[in-house]
Amino acid sequence: MSSMQSIVGTLPGYIIYFATLLLTATQSVVLFRTFKQRLSSVLLLLSLLHFVVGFFLLSVLLDYSYNVLIENPPEIIYDFELEFLSLPWLLYAGFGISSAVVICFYGVYNRRYRDTHLTVDAIRETIDLLPTALMVSGSDGTVLLSNLKMNELCREVTGEMLSDAGRFGHSIEKAAAEKTHVAETSFNRQSAKSCLVHTPSGETWQFTKSTISLDGKEYDQLTAADMTAQYQITQELSQKNRHLKEVQDRMKTVAAQERSLLAAREVMNARVTVHNRMGGVLLSGKYYLDHPENVKEDELLHLLEYNNDYLLREAQQPEEDKDLLQEALKAARQIGAHVEIKGELPQSATFRVLLAQAIEQCAANAVRHAGGDHLDVEITQEDSQVSVAFTNNGRPPAGPITETGGLVTLRKSVEEVGGTMTVQSAPVFLLTILLDVSNDEPLSHGEV
């Protein structure tokens, strides 16, 4: 059988040579990983022996090939080299095959070991897969540990690889100061410090630096958490708060204007009331001059006294104690209008006030504009809906009625309590008020 010495320089020799070179390199990797993962001492010893044998065979092949094929004349060849090379080349091939089998066995064993044990590589992979960026460095700025996310952030913020923790920290401080305009964003070793950094990709990261101690030594730990969603929500809330502040300011302005409008409306109502009272007094006086025999002087004088006291705000009787409906009926009689009410009066204070106001206004208009002396008031009620119709025996209107003065005030009073008012001019004058009295306060004790 041919020896290994006889096939040096041939194709089988080159195959064995390159296979031994590849196997030796792989054996060195196996030895390193066995030592790094701190596997059993037996496995570490076998890996070392495997590497030493492979390295020895590779050295012998390299030395002999160099001296025989390249050197001319050949250098000194050791006797132990010739003895090993005199062995059959199939032994070398068999060793290579067995070495490959051992390496495959180690690969399978290492895979199973990693699946069932916590190794250094597993810890490293776990750190790299964290969504949070992490870096640990020494006090001199030397990076001892950093995961993929921190490396990515460093490239995005500085445009460089992560090699100097101190320079990277200064870059973060500068980026935070430019974006947030915060004067104090520097990191220190005494306590944890945080700052927000907006990256060019549109993300927002919160960097936090703290100090950790291990085996009596202090190290700087830098972490970064993705705060993009929280920052966007905060910005939206800030915008909404500003909008709410604007709405609140507008509401205050509207409230102030509303108080002014309310005061103006009260003044207008007072003026309309004065106008109606004065109109009633004038109509009473005119009716007395035209028909002195149908008017009692005592009642007329009492009405004049009451109206004068009201206009001068010197009435002795409080407004709450007056029966407005009776006052309206008395005022209608004084101006020569007889009021006839048909139907049952609902037990509603609001309805009674509106009815008094409507009777006073319709009686005055009947006498003043239509020349009538009789006012018919018909009340119908169905459940909580009350309808009141006002007609008179005066002249029908010549055309559509334009609401002014008292009618405008009466309509506003009806609509303020949720009612509706309609005015019909043909074939005769007809004023209708529709009101829901389900939620109205009942009459107080003593009212009729």
C-alpha positions as CSV (number, residue, x, y, z in Angstrom):
1,M,0.0,0.0,0.0
2,S,1.4,3.4,-0.9
3,S,2.6,5.6,1.9
4,M,1.8,9.2,2.5
5,Q,5.3,10.1,1.4
6,S,4.8,8.6,-2.0
7,I,1.6,10.7,-2.9
8,V,2.9,14.1,-1.8
9,G,2.5,16.4,-4.8
10,T,-0.2,14.2,-6.4
11,L,-4.0,14.9,-6.4
12,P,-4.8,12.5,-3.5
13,G,-2.0,14.2,-1.6
14,Y,-3.4,17.7,-2.1
15,I,-6.9,16.5,-1.1
16,I,-5.6,15.0,2.1
17,Y,-3.5,18.2,2.7
18,F,-6.4,20.6,2.3
19,A,-8.8,18.4,4.2
20,T,-6.4,18.3,7.2
21,L,-6.0,22.1,7.0
22,L,-9.8,22.6,7.1
23,L,-10.3,20.0,9.9
24,T,-7.6,21.6,12.0
25,A,-9.3,25.0,11.7
26,T,-12.6,23.5,12.7
27,Q,-11.0,21.7,15.6
28,S,-9.7,25.0,16.9
29,V,-13.2,26.5,16.8
30,V,-14.6,23.4,18.6
31,L,-11.9,23.8,21.3
32,F,-12.6,27.5,21.7
33,R,-16.4,27.1,22.0
34,T,-16.0,24.2,24.5
35,F,-13.8,26.3,26.7
36,K,-16.1,29.4,26.3
37,Q,-19.3,27.5,27.2
38,R,-17.6,25.9,30.1
39,L,-18.7,22.3,29.2
40,S,-17.5,19.2,31.1
41,S,-13.8,18.7,31.7
42,V,-13.8,15.4,29.9
43,L,-15.2,17.0,26.7
44,L,-12.8,19.9,27.0
45,L,-9.8,17.4,27.3
46,L,-11.0,15.4,24.3
47,S,-11.3,18.6,22.3
48,L,-7.8,19.6,23.2
49,L,-6.4,16.2,22.3
50,H,-8.3,16.2,19.1
51,F,-6.9,19.6,18.2
52,V,-3.3,18.7,19.2
53,V,-3.3,15.6,17.0
54,G,-4.8,17.4,14.0
55,F,-2.4,20.3,14.4
56,F,0.6,17.9,14.6
57,L,-0.4,16.1,11.4
58,L,-0.9,19.3,9.6
59,S,2.5,20.6,10.7
60,V,4.2,17.4,9.5
61,L,2.5,17.6,6.1
62,L,3.3,21.3,5.7
63,D,7.0,20.8,6.6
64,Y,7.6,17.8,4.4
65,S,5.7,19.4,1.4
66,Y,7.7,22.6,1.7
67,N,11.1,20.9,1.9
68,V,10.4,18.4,-0.9
69,L,8.3,20.5,-3.4
70,I,9.7,24.0,-2.9
71,E,13.3,23.8,-1.5
72,N,16.0,22.7,-3.9
73,P,18.1,21.2,-2.5
74,P,15.7,20.2,0.3
75,E,16.4,21.2,3.9
76,I,16.9,18.8,6.7
77,I,13.9,16.5,7.2
78,Y,13.5,15.0,10.7
79,D,13.4,11.3,11.1
80,F,10.1,11.3,13.0
81,E,8.5,13.1,10.0
82,L,9.7,10.4,7.7
83,E,8.4,7.7,10.0
84,F,4.9,9.3,10.1
85,L,4.9,9.9,6.4
86,S,5.9,6.3,5.7
87,L,2.6,5.2,7.1
88,P,-0.1,4.3,4.5
89,W,-2.0,7.3,3.2
90,L,-5.3,5.6,4.0
91,L,-4.5,6.1,7.7
92,Y,-4.4,9.8,7.1
93,A,-7.6,9.6,5.2
94,G,-9.2,7.5,8.0
95,F,-8.1,10.1,10.6
96,G,-9.6,12.9,8.6
97,I,-12.9,11.0,8.3
98,S,-13.0,10.2,12.0
99,S,-12.2,13.8,12.8
100,A,-15.1,14.9,10.7
101,V,-17.4,12.5,12.5
102,V,-16.2,13.8,15.8
103,I,-16.8,17.4,14.7
104,C,-20.4,16.5,13.5
105,F,-21.0,14.7,16.9
106,Y,-19.9,17.9,18.7
107,G,-22.2,20.0,16.5
108,V,-25.2,17.8,17.4
109,Y,-24.2,17.7,21.1
110,N,-23.7,21.5,21.2
111,R,-27.1,22.1,19.5
112,R,-28.9,19.9,22.1
113,Y,-27.0,21.5,24.9
114,R,-28.0,25.0,23.8
115,D,-31.6,24.0,23.6
116,T,-31.6,22.7,27.2
117,H,-29.1,25.0,29.0
118,L,-28.6,28.7,29.4
119,T,-25.3,29.5,27.6
120,V,-23.3,32.6,27.1
121,D,-24.5,32.8,23.5
122,A,-28.1,32.4,24.5
123,I,-27.7,35.4,26.9
124,R,-26.1,37.4,24.1
125,E,-28.8,36.6,21.7
126,T,-31.5,37.5,24.2
127,I,-29.9,40.9,24.8
128,D,-29.7,41.5,21.1
129,L,-33.4,40.7,20.7
130,L,-34.5,43.1,23.4
131,P,-36.6,46.0,22.1
132,T,-34.8,48.2,24.6
133,A,-31.4,49.5,23.7
134,L,-28.6,48.5,26.2
135,M,-25.0,49.5,26.7
136,V,-22.5,48.9,29.5
137,S,-19.2,50.8,29.5
138,G,-16.3,51.4,31.8
139,S,-15.5,54.7,33.5
140,D,-13.0,55.5,30.7
141,G,-15.7,55.2,28.0
142,T,-14.8,51.6,26.8
143,V,-17.8,49.8,25.5
144,L,-18.0,46.4,27.3
145,L,-21.5,45.3,26.2
146,S,-24.0,46.7,23.7
147,N,-26.9,45.1,21.9
148,L,-28.0,45.5,18.3
149,K,-30.6,48.1,19.0
150,M,-28.1,50.4,20.8
151,N,-25.7,50.0,17.9
152,E,-28.4,50.9,15.4
153,L,-29.3,54.0,17.5
154,C,-25.7,55.1,17.6
155,R,-25.4,54.9,13.8
156,E,-28.7,56.8,13.4
157,V,-27.8,59.6,15.8
158,T,-24.1,60.0,15.2
159,G,-23.6,58.3,11.8
160,E,-20.7,56.2,13.3
161,M,-20.2,52.8,14.9
162,L,-20.5,52.5,18.6
163,S,-16.9,52.5,19.9
164,D,-16.7,55.3,22.5
165,A,-19.4,55.5,25.1
166,G,-18.4,59.0,26.2
167,R,-18.6,60.5,22.8
168,F,-21.9,58.8,22.2
169,G,-23.3,60.2,25.5
170,H,-22.2,63.8,24.4
171,S,-24.0,63.3,21.1
172,I,-27.2,62.3,22.9
173,E,-27.0,65.3,25.1
174,K,-26.6,67.6,22.1
175,A,-29.5,66.0,20.2
176,A,-31.7,66.3,23.2
177,A,-30.9,69.9,23.8
178,E,-31.5,70.8,20.1
179,K,-34.9,69.1,20.0
180,T,-36.3,69.8,23.4
181,H,-34.5,73.1,24.2
182,V,-33.8,71.8,27.7
183,A,-30.8,73.4,29.3
184,E,-29.8,70.6,31.7
185,T,-29.7,67.2,29.9
186,S,-26.2,66.1,30.8
187,F,-25.6,62.7,32.2
188,N,-23.7,62.2,35.5
189,R,-22.4,59.3,37.4
190,Q,-24.0,60.1,40.7
191,S,-27.7,59.5,39.8
192,A,-29.9,58.3,36.9
193,K,-30.5,60.9,34.3
194,S,-33.0,60.8,31.4
195,C,-33.5,62.8,28.2
196,L,-35.6,62.5,25.1
197,V,-34.0,62.2,21.7
198,H,-35.8,62.4,18.3
199,T,-34.1,60.3,15.7
200,P,-34.0,61.3,12.0
201,S,-36.4,58.4,11.3
202,G,-39.1,60.1,13.3
203,E,-38.9,57.9,16.4
204,T,-38.6,59.2,20.0
205,W,-36.3,57.4,22.4
206,Q,-35.8,58.0,26.1
207,F,-32.2,57.5,27.1
208,T,-31.5,56.8,30.8
209,K,-28.0,56.6,32.3
210,S,-27.2,55.0,35.6
211,T,-24.3,53.4,37.5
212,I,-24.1,49.8,38.4
213,S,-21.5,48.0,40.7
214,L,-20.1,44.6,40.2
215,D,-17.2,43.0,42.1
216,G,-16.3,46.3,43.7
217,K,-16.1,48.2,40.3
218,E,-18.5,50.7,38.9
219,Y,-19.8,50.7,35.4
220,D,-22.0,53.0,33.4
221,Q,-25.3,51.6,32.1
222,L,-27.1,53.3,29.3
223,T,-30.6,52.2,28.3
224,A,-33.0,53.6,25.7
225,A,-36.8,52.9,25.5
226,D,-39.0,53.6,22.5
227,M,-41.4,56.4,23.5
228,T,-42.7,57.2,20.1
229,A,-46.3,56.2,20.8
230,Q,-46.3,57.8,24.2
231,Y,-44.8,61.0,22.9
232,Q,-47.3,61.3,20.1
233,I,-50.2,60.8,22.6
234,T,-48.7,63.4,24.8
235,Q,-48.5,65.9,21.9
236,E,-52.1,65.1,21.0
237,L,-53.2,65.7,24.6
238,S,-51.2,69.0,24.7
239,Q,-53.0,70.1,21.5
240,K,-56.4,69.1,22.9
241,N,-55.6,70.9,26.2
242,R,-54.8,74.0,24.2
243,H,-58.0,73.7,22.2
244,L,-60.0,73.2,25.4
245,K,-58.3,76.3,26.9
246,E,-59.4,78.2,23.8
247,V,-62.9,76.8,24.1
248,Q,-63.0,77.7,27.8
249,D,-61.9,81.3,27.0
250,R,-64.6,81.6,24.3
251,M,-67.2,80.2,26.7
252,K,-66.2,82.8,29.3
253,T,-66.6,85.5,26.6
254,V,-70.0,84.1,25.6
255,A,-71.1,83.9,29.2
256,A,-70.2,87.5,29.7
257,Q,-72.1,88.5,26.5
258,E,-75.0,86.4,27.6
259,R,-75.2,88.2,30.9
260,S,-75.2,91.5,29.0
261,L,-77.9,90.2,26.7
262,L,-79.9,89.0,29.7
263,A,-79.7,92.4,31.2
264,A,-80.7,94.0,27.9
265,R,-83.7,91.7,27.6
266,E,-84.8,92.5,31.1
267,V,-84.6,96.2,30.3
268,M,-86.6,95.5,27.1
269,N,-89.3,93.5,29.0
270,A,-89.5,96.3,31.5
271,R,-90.0,98.9,28.7
272,V,-92.6,96.7,27.1
273,T,-94.4,96.3,30.4
274,V,-94.4,100.1,31.0
275,H,-95.7,100.5,27.4
276,N,-98.5,98.1,28.0
277,R,-99.4,99.6,31.4
278,M,-99.4,103.1,29.9
279,G,-101.5,101.9,27.0
280,G,-104.0,100.3,29.4
281,V,-104.2,103.5,31.4
282,L,-104.8,105.6,28.3
283,L,-107.5,103.2,27.0
284,S,-109.2,103.3,30.4
285,G,-109.2,107.0,30.4
286,K,-110.6,107.2,26.8
287,Y,-113.3,104.7,27.6
288,Y,-114.3,106.7,30.7
289,L,-114.5,109.9,28.6
290,D,-116.7,108.1,26.0
291,H,-118.8,106.1,28.4
292,P,-118.8,107.8,31.8
293,E,-121.9,106.0,32.8
294,N,-120.4,102.5,32.4
295,V,-117.2,103.1,34.5
296,K,-117.0,103.3,38.2
297,E,-114.8,106.2,39.2
298,D,-113.5,104.4,42.3
299,E,-112.2,101.5,40.3
300,L,-110.7,103.8,37.7
301,L,-108.9,105.8,40.3
302,H,-107.6,102.6,42.0
303,L,-106.2,101.4,38.6
304,L,-104.5,104.7,38.0
305,E,-103.0,104.7,41.5
306,Y,-101.8,101.1,41.0
307,N,-100.2,101.8,37.6
308,N,-98.5,105.0,38.9
309,D,-97.1,103.1,41.9
310,Y,-95.9,100.4,39.6
311,L,-94.2,102.8,37.2
312,L,-92.5,104.7,40.1
313,R,-91.5,101.3,41.8
314,E,-93.4,102.3,44.9
315,A,-96.1,99.6,45.0
316,Q,-96.9,98.5,48.5
317,Q,-97.9,95.0,47.5
318,P,-95.0,92.7,46.5
319,E,-95.1,91.3,42.9
320,E,-95.2,87.7,44.2
321,D,-98.5,88.3,46.1
322,K,-100.4,89.6,43.1
323,D,-102.8,87.4,41.1
324,L,-101.7,88.4,37.6
325,L,-104.7,86.7,36.0
326,Q,-107.2,88.7,38.1
327,E,-105.2,91.9,37.5
328,A,-105.4,91.2,33.7
329,L,-109.1,90.6,33.9
330,K,-109.6,93.8,35.9
331,A,-107.5,95.8,33.5
332,A,-109.5,94.5,30.5
333,R,-112.7,95.6,32.2
334,Q,-111.3,99.0,32.8
335,I,-110.7,99.6,29.1
336,G,-114.1,98.3,28.2
337,A,-113.4,94.7,27.2
338,H,-115.3,91.8,28.7
339,V,-113.3,88.6,28.9
340,E,-115.1,85.2,28.8
341,I,-113.0,82.2,29.7
342,K,-114.3,78.8,28.5
343,G,-112.7,75.6,29.7
344,E,-110.8,74.4,32.8
345,L,-107.7,76.2,34.0
346,P,-104.7,73.8,34.3
347,Q,-102.9,73.7,37.7
348,S,-99.8,75.3,36.2
349,A,-98.1,78.5,37.4
350,T,-96.4,79.1,34.1
351,F,-99.6,78.7,32.2
352,R,-101.4,81.2,34.4
353,V,-98.7,83.8,33.9
354,L,-98.8,83.4,30.1
355,L,-102.6,83.5,30.1
356,A,-102.6,86.7,32.0
357,Q,-100.1,88.3,29.7
358,A,-102.0,87.1,26.6
359,I,-105.4,88.3,27.9
360,E,-103.9,91.7,28.7
361,Q,-102.4,92.0,25.3
362,C,-105.3,90.6,23.3
363,A,-107.9,92.8,25.2
364,A,-105.8,95.9,24.5
365,N,-105.4,95.1,20.8
366,A,-109.2,94.3,20.5
367,V,-110.2,97.7,21.9
368,R,-107.4,99.7,20.3
369,H,-107.2,98.2,16.7
370,A,-110.5,96.3,16.1
371,G,-113.0,98.4,18.1
372,G,-114.2,95.4,19.9
373,D,-115.5,95.0,23.5
374,H,-115.6,91.3,24.0
375,L,-112.7,88.8,24.2
376,D,-113.4,85.0,24.0
377,V,-110.7,82.7,25.6
378,E,-111.2,78.9,24.9
379,I,-109.1,76.5,26.8
380,T,-108.7,72.8,25.8
381,Q,-106.4,70.2,27.3
382,E,-105.4,66.8,26.1
383,D,-103.1,65.0,28.5
384,S,-100.3,67.5,29.2
385,Q,-100.9,69.6,26.0
386,V,-103.0,72.8,26.6
387,S,-104.3,74.9,23.8
388,V,-105.7,78.4,24.3
389,A,-107.5,80.3,21.5
390,F,-108.2,84.1,21.6
391,T,-110.9,85.7,19.4
392,N,-112.8,89.0,19.7
393,N,-116.0,90.6,18.3
394,G,-114.1,93.5,16.6
395,R,-113.4,94.2,13.0
396,P,-111.5,91.5,11.1
397,P,-107.9,92.5,10.2
398,A,-107.5,94.1,6.8
399,G,-104.5,92.0,6.0
400,P,-101.7,89.9,7.6
401,I,-100.9,91.0,11.1
402,T,-97.3,92.3,11.7
403,E,-96.2,91.3,15.1
404,T,-94.8,94.3,17.0
405,G,-94.5,95.4,20.6
406,G,-96.7,93.3,22.9
407,L,-97.2,90.4,20.5
408,V,-93.5,90.1,20.0
409,T,-92.9,90.0,23.8
410,L,-95.8,87.5,24.2
411,R,-94.3,85.2,21.5
412,K,-90.9,85.3,23.2
413,S,-92.4,84.5,26.6
414,V,-94.3,81.5,25.1
415,E,-91.2,80.2,23.2
416,E,-89.0,80.5,26.3
417,V,-91.1,77.9,28.1
418,G,-91.2,75.6,25.1
419,G,-94.6,76.6,23.7
420,T,-95.7,77.7,20.3
421,M,-97.9,80.7,19.2
422,T,-99.7,81.2,15.9
423,V,-101.6,84.3,14.7
424,Q,-104.4,84.1,12.1
425,S,-105.8,87.2,10.4
426,A,-108.5,85.7,8.1
427,P,-111.4,85.3,8.2
428,V,-111.2,86.7,11.8
429,F,-108.4,87.4,14.2
430,L,-107.4,84.2,16.0
431,L,-104.4,83.8,18.4
432,T,-103.5,80.3,19.5
433,I,-101.0,79.2,22.2
434,L,-100.0,75.6,22.6
435,L,-98.1,74.7,25.8
436,D,-96.9,71.5,27.5
437,V,-97.6,71.8,31.2
438,S,-96.3,68.3,32.3
439,N,-93.1,69.7,33.9
440,D,-94.6,73.0,35.2
441,E,-94.8,73.8,38.9
442,P,-98.3,73.6,40.3
443,L,-100.1,76.6,41.7
444,S,-99.0,77.6,45.2
445,H,-101.4,77.4,48.1
446,G,-104.1,80.1,47.9
447,E,-104.0,80.8,44.2
448,V,-107.2,80.3,42.2
